[in-house]
């Protein structure tokens, strides 16, 4: 059946306009803007030109989506203009709109000084073009069938809207006759339903599903035929068109009746109910006989082809079922009434018209005269904005309150203690550890090198101590009172004492640096490892504690809280966007006769769904937190153990951080030590030079005194020898 040729579709003929907006129209609009809105008319030259261009562009209706978009934009702009400018019959800005009207003979132009006539004509063409687009679809694929299905739905609504909402009967036009519009609504919905049948056949759906849709179509076209017979449509349209419409409805009613009963027969065949199969095929053949009578004088080739294809299938199945039941199965054939009663029990999805909002920005675009708002509208907009703000303020205040409660509660849980699988340190501490590890990783020689440097500094310290002590001893050996009482001697002595004091401080510092480095050597070696390996080294064993299993219910509830927060933020953002986009000025203009309070309530209801979901989200918080409290109480013992382990791990990480900081401090102080001993040696050499100078002076004085002493001793010795000689002479004389 999926190969059956597609039957042709009916479409309303689009209306054709006569005439365009002229310069007088533009001048009258500008004059009204100046007098009634007290605005500069020149500011609206471009919008007026665009409106004139829109009317010009709809002159020749073309069956494509772009043309329908232009029509919808023009319709929306006209609707908003009507709310600002008095353009109906008898109003100051009335303008003659002319469209060709159809009579049984020839089209003739009909003009009305009423923008409502233009609106009805545009809405009519929106439906006609949607129908024409659906008609030209080949319907040979899922996508094409879907497009035709939707276009016929979109086509039905404009005719329904013209008939029920636009008071079109006040315009003397065949197209706006109520019976005519009703026929188009019914036929277009039926054609949309046909697309469903074609899709079911293409998808190889169950025969009963196809039958249910097809029998509903049979009844729809039967009602369309009755409507044509009872109404006066035949009196206002050409006889050829009236006959075509009647024949189309008559043929399709029998056509889909035949398809429905044919598929019921196929279903009976699948169920091995051969008597029912023959009964259904007999009814299908009866529809076929009526089809053959109705198809006489049918000039549409596509229709004849489809009917012939269906005839071949039905005749073949009917003859085969009749033969098999007569010679093989001999099953009882139910009466037609019994079988048709089964069809009536079937439920079916009924197609409905698809509407569009003419004031939606996506359809009508930006309001060309949006800057022109009457004082009453401005006041109403202000009231509505206040209502929106109050609604938003109330819900956001509740959201803030719930968020604050949630933040305090979640902080009190200290969830960082329940990291899945292993307690972890705070993010800040881990960042500090990673920074320090990155500086030392892969360099195990850093610590030994620093120890060598400290040893060299210690050797320098020992040498400096010996040199200072030696120089102090040399200074103390200077005995010359003149030198010891000299101010320079005192300065040199004080400088040596300072050098010795600085050296002792440096010596003690060297000892402390050695101790500090020795205390952290093990941790410094750990810091030289890759971070992954280092993490393993500081991981605590949990032989008797399965945190993941114990905290799993808690983790699920925490995830639920996070999901609730994400959903809440999404809903708040959606509400803010909806309220920001909710501009009521256009609707206030379009529905100026509607009570503003009623309109406000209607418009605010658009936000009810988001507000409802947001309120449900807020109400759920208490229940979730209650469950979270219970889950937290259930793992109190586990959390105590985890807390202790986390504290121990944090202390270990802190020790590693301190080890690195100590290392950096020792490195810096080692560099300072090198500089210190360089300066100490420089000052030592200066003092040494001064001491050597004093020693030189003392040596000179000592040598001088020694010479004088020797000279005295020599004189004394000479005197003694002279005395002894004299005494010897005198003694000799006495003798």
C-alpha positions as CSV (number, residue, x, y, z in Angstrom):
1,X,0.0,0.0,0.0
2,X,2.9,2.4,0.6
3,X,3.3,2.6,-3.2
4,X,-0.2,4.0,-3.8
5,X,0.0,7.3,-5.8
6,X,-0.9,10.4,-3.7
7,X,-4.3,11.8,-4.2
8,X,-4.5,15.5,-5.1
9,X,-5.3,18.2,-2.5
10,X,-7.6,21.2,-2.7
11,X,-6.4,24.7,-1.9
12,X,-8.2,28.1,-1.7
13,X,-7.2,30.5,-4.3
14,X,-5.3,33.4,-2.8
15,X,-6.8,36.9,-2.9
16,X,-5.1,39.5,-5.2
17,X,-4.8,43.1,-4.2
18,X,-5.2,46.1,-6.4
19,X,-3.3,49.3,-5.5
20,X,-0.6,50.3,-3.1
21,X,0.0,52.9,-0.4
22,X,0.6,56.4,-2.0
23,X,2.3,59.5,-0.8
24,X,-0.9,60.9,0.5
25,X,-1.1,58.0,2.9
26,X,2.4,58.7,4.2
27,X,1.6,62.4,4.7
28,X,-1.6,61.8,6.6
29,X,0.2,59.3,8.9
30,X,3.0,61.9,9.6
31,X,0.4,64.6,10.2
32,X,-1.4,62.4,12.7
33,X,1.9,61.6,14.5
34,X,2.7,65.3,14.8
35,X,-0.8,66.3,16.1
36,X,-1.6,63.4,18.4
37,X,1.7,62.1,19.6
38,X,3.6,65.4,19.5
39,X,6.6,63.6,18.0
40,X,8.8,64.4,15.0
41,X,7.2,62.8,11.9
42,X,10.5,62.7,10.1
43,X,11.6,60.1,12.7
44,X,9.1,57.7,11.1
45,X,9.9,58.2,7.5
46,X,11.8,54.9,7.3
47,X,9.0,52.8,9.1
48,X,6.4,54.3,6.8
49,X,8.5,53.4,3.7
50,X,9.0,49.9,5.1
51,X,5.2,49.5,5.5
52,X,4.6,50.6,2.0
53,X,7.2,48.2,0.7
54,X,5.6,45.3,2.7
55,X,2.3,46.0,0.9
56,X,4.0,46.2,-2.4
57,X,5.8,42.9,-1.9
58,X,2.5,40.9,-1.3
59,X,1.1,41.9,-4.6
60,X,1.6,38.6,-6.3
61,X,1.2,35.7,-3.8
62,X,3.8,33.0,-4.2
63,X,3.6,29.5,-2.6
64,X,6.8,29.6,-0.5
65,X,7.6,30.0,3.2
66,X,9.3,33.4,2.7
67,X,6.0,34.8,1.3
68,X,4.0,33.6,4.3
69,X,6.6,35.2,6.6
70,X,6.2,38.5,4.7
71,X,2.4,38.3,5.0
72,X,2.6,37.6,8.8
73,X,5.0,40.5,9.3
74,X,2.7,42.8,7.4
75,X,-0.4,41.5,9.3
76,X,1.3,42.0,12.7
77,X,2.4,45.6,11.7
78,X,-1.1,46.4,10.5
79,X,-2.6,45.1,13.8
80,X,-0.3,47.3,15.8
81,X,-1.0,50.3,13.5
82,X,-4.7,49.8,14.0
83,X,-4.2,50.2,17.8
84,X,-2.4,53.5,17.3
85,X,-4.1,55.1,14.3
86,X,-7.9,55.4,13.6
87,X,-8.0,53.6,10.3
88,X,-11.4,51.9,10.3
89,X,-14.5,52.9,8.4
90,X,-15.4,56.5,9.3
91,X,-12.1,57.2,11.0
92,X,-9.8,60.2,10.2
93,X,-7.1,58.0,8.7
94,X,-9.3,55.6,6.8
95,X,-7.6,54.4,3.6
96,X,-9.3,52.6,0.6
97,X,-8.0,49.0,0.5
98,X,-8.9,47.3,-2.8
99,X,-8.9,43.5,-3.4
100,X,-10.3,41.4,-6.2
101,X,-13.4,39.5,-5.2
102,X,-14.5,36.3,-6.8
103,X,-18.0,35.8,-8.3
104,X,-19.4,32.9,-10.3
105,X,-18.3,34.8,-13.4
106,X,-15.2,37.0,-13.2
107,X,-13.2,38.7,-10.5
108,X,-13.8,42.4,-9.8
109,X,-12.2,44.9,-7.5
110,X,-13.9,45.6,-4.2
111,X,-12.7,48.5,-2.0
112,X,-13.4,49.3,1.7
113,X,-12.1,52.3,3.6
114,X,-11.3,50.0,6.6
115,X,-8.1,48.5,7.7
116,X,-10.1,45.5,8.9
117,X,-10.7,44.6,5.3
118,X,-7.0,44.6,4.6
119,X,-6.4,42.4,7.7
120,X,-9.0,39.9,6.7
121,X,-7.5,39.7,3.2
122,X,-4.0,39.2,4.5
123,X,-5.1,36.5,7.0
124,X,-6.9,34.8,4.1
125,X,-3.8,34.7,2.0
126,X,-1.7,33.4,4.9
127,X,-4.0,30.4,5.0
128,X,-4.1,30.1,1.2
129,X,-0.3,30.1,0.9
130,X,0.2,27.5,3.7
131,X,-2.3,25.3,1.9
132,X,-0.6,25.8,-1.5
133,X,2.8,24.9,0.1
134,X,1.3,21.7,1.6
135,X,-0.3,20.9,-1.8
136,X,3.0,21.1,-3.8
137,X,4.8,18.7,-1.3
138,X,5.4,15.4,-3.0
139,X,4.6,13.5,0.2
140,X,7.0,10.7,-0.9
141,X,9.1,10.8,2.3
142,X,8.7,11.2,6.0
143,X,10.0,14.7,5.9
144,X,7.8,15.8,3.0
145,X,4.7,14.3,4.6
146,X,5.5,16.1,7.9
147,X,5.9,19.4,6.1
148,X,2.6,19.0,4.3
149,X,0.9,17.9,7.5
150,X,2.0,21.0,9.4
151,X,1.3,23.4,6.5
152,X,-2.3,22.2,6.2
153,X,-2.7,22.6,10.0
154,X,-1.3,26.2,9.7
155,X,-3.6,26.8,6.8
156,X,-6.8,25.9,8.6
157,X,-6.3,28.3,11.5
158,X,-6.4,31.6,9.5
159,X,-9.8,30.7,8.0
160,X,-11.1,29.7,11.4
161,X,-9.8,33.0,12.9
162,X,-11.4,35.1,10.1
163,X,-14.7,33.3,10.6
164,X,-14.8,33.4,14.4
165,X,-12.8,36.5,15.5
166,X,-12.5,39.1,12.7
167,X,-16.2,40.0,12.0
168,X,-15.4,39.5,8.3
169,X,-19.1,39.2,7.4
170,X,-19.4,43.0,7.4
171,X,-17.4,43.0,4.2
172,X,-19.3,41.9,1.1
173,X,-16.9,39.3,-0.2
174,X,-17.4,35.7,-1.3
175,X,-14.1,34.6,0.4
176,X,-15.4,35.8,3.7
177,X,-18.7,34.0,3.6
178,X,-19.1,31.9,6.8
179,X,-20.0,28.8,4.9
180,X,-17.1,29.2,2.6
181,X,-14.6,29.6,5.4
182,X,-16.1,26.7,7.3
183,X,-15.6,24.5,4.3
184,X,-11.9,25.5,4.0
185,X,-11.3,24.8,7.7
186,X,-12.8,21.3,7.4
187,X,-11.1,20.4,4.2
188,X,-7.7,21.6,5.2
189,X,-7.9,19.7,8.5
190,X,-9.0,16.6,6.6
191,X,-6.1,17.0,4.2
192,X,-3.8,17.2,7.3
193,X,-5.4,14.0,8.5
194,X,-4.7,12.4,5.2
195,X,-1.0,13.1,5.7
196,X,-1.2,11.0,9.0
197,X,-2.8,8.1,7.0
198,X,0.0,8.3,4.4
199,X,2.7,8.4,7.2
200,X,1.2,5.3,8.9
201,X,1.1,3.4,5.6
202,X,4.7,4.5,4.9
203,X,5.8,3.5,8.4
204,X,4.1,0.0,8.0
205,X,2.0,0.7,11.1
206,X,-0.6,-1.8,12.3
207,X,-3.5,-2.2,9.9
208,X,-5.9,-1.2,12.7
209,X,-4.1,2.1,13.2
210,X,-4.4,2.9,9.5
211,X,-8.1,1.8,9.5
212,X,-8.9,4.0,12.5
213,X,-7.4,7.1,10.9
214,X,-8.9,6.3,7.5
215,X,-12.5,5.8,8.7
216,X,-12.3,9.1,10.6
217,X,-11.3,10.7,7.3
218,X,-14.2,9.0,5.6
219,X,-16.5,10.7,8.0
220,X,-14.8,14.1,7.7
221,X,-15.2,14.2,4.0
222,X,-18.7,13.0,4.3
223,X,-19.4,16.0,6.6
224,X,-17.7,18.3,4.1
225,X,-20.0,16.9,1.3
226,X,-23.1,17.5,3.5
227,X,-21.9,21.0,4.2
228,X,-21.6,21.8,0.5
229,X,-25.1,20.3,-0.1
230,X,-26.8,22.3,2.7
231,X,-25.1,25.6,2.3
232,X,-25.4,28.3,-0.3
233,X,-21.8,28.0,-1.5
234,X,-22.9,26.8,-4.9
235,X,-24.7,30.1,-5.4
236,X,-21.6,32.3,-4.9
237,X,-18.8,30.4,-6.6
238,X,-18.5,29.1,-10.2
239,X,-20.4,25.9,-11.0
240,X,-17.1,24.2,-12.1
241,X,-15.4,24.8,-8.8
242,X,-18.5,23.8,-6.9
243,X,-18.7,20.5,-8.8
244,X,-14.9,19.9,-8.3
245,X,-15.3,20.4,-4.5
246,X,-18.3,18.1,-4.3
247,X,-16.7,15.4,-6.4
248,X,-13.4,15.7,-4.4
249,X,-15.3,15.2,-1.1
250,X,-17.4,12.4,-2.5
251,X,-14.5,10.5,-3.9
252,X,-12.3,10.9,-0.9
253,X,-15.0,9.8,1.5
254,X,-15.4,6.5,-0.4
255,X,-11.6,6.3,-1.1
256,X,-10.8,6.4,2.6
257,X,-13.7,4.2,3.5
258,X,-12.3,1.6,1.1
259,X,-8.8,2.0,2.6
260,X,-10.2,1.6,6.2
261,X,-12.1,-1.6,5.4
262,X,-9.2,-2.9,3.3
263,X,-6.8,-2.6,6.2
264,X,-9.4,-4.2,8.6
265,X,-9.4,-7.1,6.1
266,X,-5.6,-7.3,6.2
267,X,-5.8,-7.3,10.0
268,X,-8.3,-10.2,9.9
269,X,-6.0,-12.0,7.5
270,X,-3.1,-11.6,10.0
271,X,-5.4,-13.0,12.8
272,X,-6.4,-15.9,10.6
273,X,-10.1,-14.9,10.7
274,X,-10.9,-15.7,7.1
275,X,-14.7,-15.0,7.3
276,X,-14.1,-11.6,8.7
277,X,-11.4,-11.0,6.1
278,X,-13.9,-11.7,3.3
279,X,-16.6,-9.5,5.0
280,X,-14.2,-6.6,5.2
281,X,-13.1,-7.0,1.6
282,X,-16.7,-7.1,0.5
283,X,-17.4,-3.7,2.2
284,X,-14.2,-2.4,0.6
285,X,-15.4,-3.6,-2.8
286,X,-18.7,-1.9,-2.1
287,X,-16.8,1.4,-1.5
288,X,-14.9,0.7,-4.8
289,X,-18.2,0.4,-6.7
290,X,-19.3,3.8,-5.4
291,X,-15.9,5.2,-6.2
292,X,-16.2,4.1,-9.8
293,X,-19.6,5.8,-10.1
294,X,-18.2,9.0,-8.5
295,X,-15.0,9.1,-10.6
296,X,-16.9,9.6,-13.8
297,X,-15.9,12.9,-15.4
298,X,-12.9,13.2,-13.0
299,X,-10.4,15.1,-15.0
300,X,-7.5,15.1,-12.5
301,X,-5.0,12.5,-13.6
302,X,-3.4,12.1,-10.2
303,X,-6.8,11.2,-8.7
304,X,-7.6,8.6,-11.5
305,X,-4.2,7.0,-11.1
306,X,-4.6,6.7,-7.3
307,X,-8.1,5.2,-7.7
308,X,-7.0,2.7,-10.3
309,X,-4.1,1.6,-8.1
310,X,-6.5,1.1,-5.1
311,X,-9.0,-0.7,-7.4
312,X,-6.4,-3.3,-8.5
313,X,-5.5,-4.0,-4.9
314,X,-9.0,-4.4,-3.6
315,X,-10.3,-6.5,-6.5
316,X,-7.3,-8.9,-6.2
317,X,-7.7,-9.3,-2.4
318,X,-11.5,-9.6,-2.6
319,X,-11.4,-12.3,-5.3
320,X,-8.7,-14.2,-3.5
321,X,-10.5,-14.1,-0.2
322,X,-13.8,-15.1,-1.8
323,X,-12.2,-18.1,-3.5
324,X,-10.2,-19.3,-0.5
325,X,-13.2,-19.0,1.9
326,X,-15.5,-20.8,-0.6
327,X,-13.1,-23.7,-1.3
328,X,-10.9,-23.9,1.8
329,X,-12.0,-22.2,5.0
330,X,-15.8,-22.0,4.8
331,X,-15.8,-19.5,7.7
332,X,-18.9,-17.6,8.6
333,X,-18.9,-14.1,7.0
334,X,-20.2,-11.5,9.6
335,X,-22.9,-9.1,8.6
336,X,-21.8,-5.6,7.5
337,X,-23.4,-4.1,10.5
338,X,-21.4,-6.3,12.9
339,X,-18.1,-5.3,11.2
340,X,-18.8,-1.6,11.0
341,X,-19.8,-1.5,14.7
342,X,-16.2,-2.6,15.4
343,X,-14.9,0.4,13.4
344,X,-17.0,2.8,15.5
345,X,-15.3,1.7,18.7
346,X,-11.8,2.8,17.5
347,X,-10.4,6.0,19.0
348,X,-8.3,8.3,16.8
349,X,-6.0,11.2,17.1
350,X,-7.8,14.2,15.7
351,X,-5.9,17.0,14.0
352,X,-6.3,20.5,15.3
353,X,-5.5,23.9,13.6
354,X,-2.0,25.3,14.4
355,X,-2.2,29.0,15.3
356,X,0.5,31.7,15.3
357,X,0.8,34.8,17.4
358,X,0.7,37.8,15.0
359,X,2.4,40.0,17.7
360,X,5.2,37.6,18.3
361,X,8.5,39.3,17.4
362,X,9.6,36.3,15.4
363,X,6.5,36.7,13.2
364,X,6.0,40.5,13.0
365,X,9.5,41.7,13.7
366,X,10.2,44.9,15.6
367,X,7.2,47.3,15.9
368,X,7.8,49.9,13.2
369,X,6.0,52.5,15.3
370,X,7.0,51.2,18.7
371,X,8.1,54.6,19.9
372,X,4.5,55.8,19.6
373,X,2.7,54.8,22.7
374,X,-0.5,56.6,23.8
375,X,-0.4,57.9,27.4
376,X,-3.0,55.3,28.5
377,X,-0.8,52.5,27.2
378,X,2.3,53.9,28.8
379,X,0.5,54.0,32.1
380,X,-0.7,50.4,31.7
381,X,2.8,49.3,30.8
382,X,4.2,50.9,34.0
383,X,1.5,49.1,36.0
384,X,2.3,45.8,34.4
385,X,6.1,46.2,34.9
386,X,5.4,46.9,38.6
387,X,3.3,43.7,38.8
388,X,6.1,41.7,37.2
389,X,8.7,43.2,39.5
390,X,6.6,42.4,42.5
391,X,6.1,38.8,41.4
392,X,9.8,38.4,40.7
393,X,10.9,40.1,43.9
394,X,8.7,37.8,46.0
395,X,10.1,34.6,44.5
396,X,13.7,35.8,44.4
397,X,13.5,36.8,48.1
398,X,12.4,33.3,48.9
399,X,15.1,31.9,46.6
400,X,17.8,34.0,48.4
401,X,16.5,32.9,51.8
402,X,16.6,29.2,50.8
403,X,20.0,29.7,49.3
404,X,21.4,31.2,52.5
405,X,19.9,28.4,54.6
406,X,21.4,25.9,52.2
407,X,24.8,27.5,52.2
408,X,25.0,27.6,56.0
409,X,23.7,24.0,56.3
410,X,26.1,22.6,53.7
411,X,29.1,24.4,55.3
412,X,28.2,22.8,58.6
413,X,28.4,19.3,57.1
414,X,32.1,19.8,56.3
415,X,31.8,17.6,53.2
416,X,35.5,17.9,52.5
417,X,35.9,15.1,55.1
418,X,33.9,12.7,52.9
419,X,35.9,12.7,49.7
420,X,35.1,9.4,48.0
421,X,37.7,6.7,48.7
422,X,40.2,8.8,50.7
423,X,40.1,11.9,52.8
424,X,41.9,14.8,51.2
425,X,43.4,18.0,52.4
426,X,41.9,21.3,51.7
427,X,42.4,22.6,48.2
428,X,44.6,25.5,49.4
429,X,47.0,23.1,51.2
430,X,47.2,20.8,48.2
431,X,47.9,23.8,45.9
432,X,50.8,24.8,48.2
433,X,52.2,21.3,48.2
434,X,52.0,21.0,44.4
435,X,53.8,24.4,44.0
436,X,56.6,23.2,46.3
437,X,56.8,19.8,44.8
438,X,57.0,21.3,41.3
439,X,60.1,23.3,42.3
440,X,62.0,20.2,43.7
441,X,60.7,17.3,41.6
442,X,63.4,15.3,39.8
443,X,66.3,17.0,41.7
444,X,67.4,14.6,44.5
445,X,70.9,16.3,44.5
446,X,69.5,19.6,45.9
447,X,69.7,18.5,49.6
448,X,73.2,17.0,49.4
449,X,74.5,20.0,47.5
450,X,73.1,22.3,50.3
451,X,74.8,20.1,52.9
452,X,78.1,20.4,51.1
453,X,77.6,24.2,51.0
454,X,76.9,24.3,54.7
455,X,80.1,22.2,55.4
456,X,82.1,24.7,53.4
457,X,80.7,27.5,55.4
458,X,81.5,25.6,58.6
459,X,85.1,25.3,57.4
460,X,85.2,29.0,56.7
461,X,83.9,29.6,60.1
462,X,86.6,27.5,61.8
463,X,89.3,29.3,59.8
464,X,87.9,32.7,60.6
465,X,87.8,31.8,64.3
466,X,91.4,30.7,64.3
467,X,92.5,33.8,62.5
468,X,90.6,36.2,64.8
469,X,91.9,34.5,67.9
470,X,95.4,34.6,66.6
471,X,95.2,38.3,65.7
472,X,93.7,39.1,69.2
473,X,96.7,37.3,70.8
474,X,99.1,39.2,68.7
475,X,97.4,42.5,69.7
476,X,97.6,41.5,73.3
477,X,101.4,40.8,73.0
478,X,102.0,44.5,72.2
479,X,103.4,45.7,75.5
480,X,104.6,49.2,74.6
481,X,102.7,51.6,76.8
482,X,102.8,54.3,74.3
483,X,101.0,52.0,71.8
484,X,98.6,50.5,74.2
485,X,97.6,53.9,75.3
486,X,97.2,55.1,71.7
487,X,93.5,55.6,70.6
488,X,94.2,53.5,67.5
489,X,95.0,50.5,69.7
490,X,91.6,50.8,71.4
491,X,89.8,51.1,68.0
492,X,91.6,48.0,66.7
493,X,90.8,46.1,69.9
494,X,87.1,47.0,69.7
495,X,87.0,46.0,66.0
496,X,88.4,42.6,66.8
497,X,85.8,42.1,69.5
498,X,83.1,43.0,67.0
499,X,84.5,40.6,64.5
500,X,84.6,37.9,67.1
501,X,81.0,38.6,68.2
502,X,79.7,38.5,64.6
503,X,81.6,35.3,64.0
504,X,80.1,33.7,67.1
505,X,76.6,34.7,65.9
506,X,77.3,33.2,62.4
507,X,78.8,30.1,64.0
508,X,75.6,29.5,66.1
509,X,73.5,30.2,63.0
510,X,75.5,27.6,61.1
511,X,74.8,25.1,63.8
512,X,71.1,25.9,63.7
513,X,70.9,25.6,59.9
514,X,72.5,22.1,60.1
515,X,70.0,21.1,62.7
516,X,67.0,22.4,60.8
517,X,68.1,20.8,57.5
518,X,68.8,17.5,59.3
519,X,65.3,17.5,60.8
520,X,63.7,17.9,57.4
521,X,66.0,15.7,55.2
522,X,63.5,12.9,54.9
523,X,60.6,15.1,53.9
524,X,62.9,17.0,51.5
525,X,63.7,13.8,49.7
526,X,59.9,13.1,49.5
527,X,59.4,16.5,47.8
528,X,61.8,15.5,45.1
529,X,59.5,12.7,44.0
530,X,56.9,13.1,41.2
531,X,53.6,14.4,42.6
532,X,51.7,11.1,41.9
533,X,54.3,9.1,43.8
534,X,54.4,11.8,46.5
535,X,50.6,11.5,46.9
536,X,50.9,7.8,47.4
537,X,53.5,8.3,50.0
538,X,51.3,10.5,52.1
539,X,48.1,8.4,51.5
540,X,46.8,7.0,54.8
541,X,45.9,3.3,55.0
542,X,42.3,2.5,55.7
543,X,42.3,-1.2,56.4
544,X,39.3,-1.0,58.8
545,X,37.4,1.9,57.2
546,X,35.5,1.9,53.9
547,X,34.5,5.5,53.5
548,X,33.1,5.1,50.1
549,X,30.6,2.4,51.1
550,X,29.7,4.1,54.4
551,X,29.1,7.5,52.8
552,X,27.4,6.4,49.6
553,X,23.9,7.4,50.8
554,X,25.3,10.7,51.9
555,X,27.1,11.3,48.5
556,X,23.8,10.5,46.6
557,X,21.9,13.1,48.7
558,X,24.7,15.7,48.2
559,X,24.5,15.0,44.4
560,X,20.7,15.6,44.8
561,X,21.4,18.9,46.5
562,X,23.7,19.9,43.7
563,X,21.1,18.9,41.1
564,X,18.5,21.0,43.0
565,X,20.9,24.0,43.0
566,X,21.6,23.7,39.2
567,X,17.9,23.4,38.5
568,X,17.1,26.4,40.7
569,X,19.6,28.6,39.0
570,X,18.3,27.5,35.6
571,X,14.7,28.3,36.6
572,X,15.7,31.7,38.0
573,X,17.6,32.5,34.8
574,X,14.6,31.3,32.7
575,X,12.2,33.4,34.8
576,X,14.4,36.5,34.4
577,X,14.6,36.0,30.7
578,X,10.9,35.4,30.3
579,X,10.0,38.5,32.3
580,X,12.6,40.6,30.4
581,X,11.1,39.4,27.1
582,X,7.6,39.9,28.3
583,X,6.7,43.2,26.6
584,X,3.0,43.9,26.9
585,X,2.8,47.2,24.9
586,X,1.9,45.5,21.6
587,X,-0.9,43.6,23.2
588,X,-2.2,46.6,25.0
589,X,-2.3,48.3,21.7
590,X,-3.9,45.4,19.9
591,X,-6.5,44.8,22.7
592,X,-7.3,48.3,23.9
593,X,-11.0,47.3,24.4
594,X,-10.0,44.6,26.9
595,X,-9.9,45.4,30.6
596,X,-6.3,45.9,31.5
597,X,-6.6,43.9,34.8
598,X,-7.9,40.9,32.8
599,X,-5.1,41.3,30.3
600,X,-2.5,41.6,33.1
601,X,-3.7,38.4,34.7
602,X,-3.7,36.6,31.4
603,X,-0.2,37.7,30.5
604,X,1.2,36.9,34.0
605,X,-0.1,33.4,33.7
606,X,2.5,32.8,31.0
607,X,5.0,32.7,33.9
608,X,3.0,30.3,36.0
609,X,4.7,27.2,34.8
610,X,8.2,28.5,35.6
611,X,7.0,29.9,38.9
612,X,5.4,26.6,39.8
613,X,8.5,24.5,39.0
614,X,10.6,27.1,41.0
615,X,8.3,26.8,44.0
616,X,8.4,23.0,43.8
617,X,12.2,23.2,43.8
618,X,12.2,25.5,46.9
619,X,9.7,23.3,48.7
620,X,11.9,20.2,48.0
621,X,14.8,21.7,49.9
622,X,13.5,21.0,53.3
623,X,12.8,17.4,52.5
624,X,16.2,16.8,51.0
625,X,18.0,18.5,53.9
626,X,16.0,16.4,56.4
627,X,17.1,13.3,54.6
628,X,20.7,14.6,54.5
629,X,20.6,15.2,58.3
630,X,19.5,11.6,58.9
631,X,22.2,10.3,56.5
632,X,24.8,12.4,58.3
633,X,23.7,11.0,61.7
634,X,24.0,7.5,60.4
635,X,27.7,7.9,59.6
636,X,28.8,9.9,62.7
637,X,31.3,7.2,63.8
638,X,32.7,7.0,60.3
639,X,33.1,10.8,60.1
640,X,34.9,10.9,63.4
641,X,37.5,8.4,62.1
642,X,37.7,10.3,58.8
643,X,38.2,13.6,60.7
644,X,41.2,12.1,62.6
645,X,42.7,10.7,59.4
646,X,42.2,14.0,57.6
647,X,43.8,15.9,60.5
648,X,46.8,13.5,60.4
649,X,47.1,13.8,56.6
650,X,46.9,17.6,56.8
651,X,49.6,17.6,59.4
652,X,51.8,15.5,57.2
653,X,51.2,17.8,54.2
654,X,51.9,20.8,56.5
655,X,55.2,19.2,57.6
656,X,56.2,18.8,53.9
657,X,55.3,22.4,53.2
658,X,57.3,23.5,56.3
659,X,60.3,21.3,55.1
660,X,60.3,23.1,51.8
661,X,60.1,26.5,53.4
662,X,62.9,25.5,55.8
663,X,65.0,24.4,52.8
664,X,64.4,27.7,51.0
665,X,65.3,29.5,54.2
666,X,68.6,27.5,54.6
667,X,69.5,28.1,51.0
668,X,69.0,31.8,51.4
669,X,71.0,31.9,54.7
670,X,73.8,29.8,53.2
671,X,74.1,32.4,50.5
672,X,74.0,35.1,53.1
673,X,76.8,33.2,55.0
674,X,79.0,33.1,52.0
675,X,78.7,36.9,51.7
676,X,79.1,37.3,55.4
677,X,82.4,35.5,55.6
678,X,83.6,37.4,52.5
679,X,83.0,40.7,54.2
680,X,84.4,39.3,57.5
681,X,87.6,38.4,55.8
682,X,87.8,41.8,54.2
683,X,87.4,43.5,57.6
684,X,89.8,41.0,59.2
685,X,92.5,41.9,56.6
686,X,92.0,45.6,57.4
687,X,92.4,45.0,61.1
688,X,95.3,42.6,60.5
689,X,97.2,45.3,58.6
690,X,96.7,47.8,61.5
691,X,97.9,45.2,64.0
692,X,100.9,44.5,61.9
693,X,101.6,48.2,61.7
694,X,101.6,48.4,65.5
695,X,103.8,45.4,65.7
696,X,106.3,47.0,63.4
697,X,106.4,50.2,65.5
698,X,106.9,48.2,68.6
699,X,109.7,46.2,67.0
700,X,111.5,49.4,66.0
701,X,111.2,50.8,69.5
702,X,112.2,47.5,71.0
703,X,115.3,47.4,68.7
704,X,116.1,51.0,69.6
705,X,115.9,50.3,73.3
706,X,117.9,47.2,72.9
707,X,120.6,49.1,71.2
708,X,120.6,51.8,73.9
709,X,120.7,49.1,76.6
710,X,123.6,47.4,74.9
711,X,125.4,50.7,74.7
712,X,124.8,51.4,78.4
713,X,125.9,47.9,79.2
714,X,129.0,48.4,77.1
715,X,129.8,51.7,78.8
716,X,129.2,50.2,82.2
717,X,131.4,47.3,81.2
718,X,134.1,49.7,80.1
719,X,133.8,51.7,83.3
720,X,133.9,48.5,85.3
721,X,137.0,47.4,83.4
722,X,138.5,50.8,83.9
723,X,137.7,50.7,87.6
724,X,139.1,47.3,87.9
725,X,142.2,48.4,86.0
726,X,142.6,51.4,88.3
727,X,142.1,49.3,91.3
728,X,144.7,46.9,90.1
729,X,147.1,49.8,89.5
730,X,146.4,51.3,92.9
731,X,146.9,47.9,94.5
732,X,150.2,47.5,92.6
733,X,151.3,50.8,93.8
734,X,150.7,50.1,97.4
735,X,152.7,47.1,97.2
